[in-house]
Amino acid sequence: MVLWVFGYGSLVWNPGFHFDEKVIGFIKDYRRVFDLAACIDHRGTPENPARTCTLEAKKGSVCWGAAYCVKGGSEKERAAIQYLERRECEYDRKASVDFYEEGNLEPVMTSVLVFISTPDKVANRYYLGPAPLEEMARQIATATGPCGNNRDYLFSMEKAMFDIGHEDDYVIRLANEVRKVLSRLKDRRTVTSHVAMIDKLPLRGLTPLLEATLVNSG
């Protein structure tokens, strides 16, 4: 008997544990959503938590990702599970799913392990719940923590799905909205820096630069 684990988030591009085989495919009746907070000290803070993806049950949906096979006996499997439990600490449930490859109507593997979260803020303190796309984008664009910023996680997810040949429309829409937020923040910082520079200038040099700043910022 061997262990199979399905990755649909960062495990797609960064599994972090030793595996013997990787297979690209999908699971049914689940979709990827960014409704879960990453571990508080990872890519965000308690005040501004980062959003990471989890699975939402939805009949008829398909979620593409990667299945990893761990062979070599119970000790090797246990080491992989222990690593994943530490890494996926915000996921409070383990599920067993069927795994499909493209073109196959029947599952190529059964009893594949996947980490998911309870969609309840009381049962799982990491669960943030759904929010409007614009609100999630603002949160992801600004959240940062000891292990990096939230937007890099999302952009890596977008690239990983492109690399396996199965882009996720939801991820693309969210990533594009985050880019819009980042662009607005960049423009705002540019205007602020111009104003700060003007404040330090003597009055005789103020008018021409102020006019140029207003033109450029408009």
Sequence and secondary structure as in RCSB ss.txt:
>XXXX:A:sequence
MVLWVFGYGSLVWNPGFHFDEKVIGFIKDYRRVFDLAACIDHRGTPENPARTCTLEAKKGSVCWGAAYCVKGGSE
KERAAIQYLERRECEYDRKASVDFYEEGNLEPVMTSVLVFISTPDKVANRYYLGPAPLEEMARQIATATGPCGNN
RDYLFSMEKAMFDIGHEDDYVIRLANEVRKVLSRLKDRRTVTSHVAMIDKLPLRGLTPLLEATLVNSG
>XXXX:A:secstr
  EEEEE SGGGT   S  SEEEEEEEEEEEEEEEEE  TTTSS SSS  EEEEEEEEEEEEEEEEEEEE S HH
HHHHHHHHHHHHTTT  EEEEEEEB TT SS SEEEEEEEE  S TTT TTB     HHHHHHHHHH EETTEEH
HHHHHHHHHHHHHTT   HHHHHHHHHHHHHHHHHHHHHHHHHHHHHHHTS GGGHHHHHHHHHHHH 
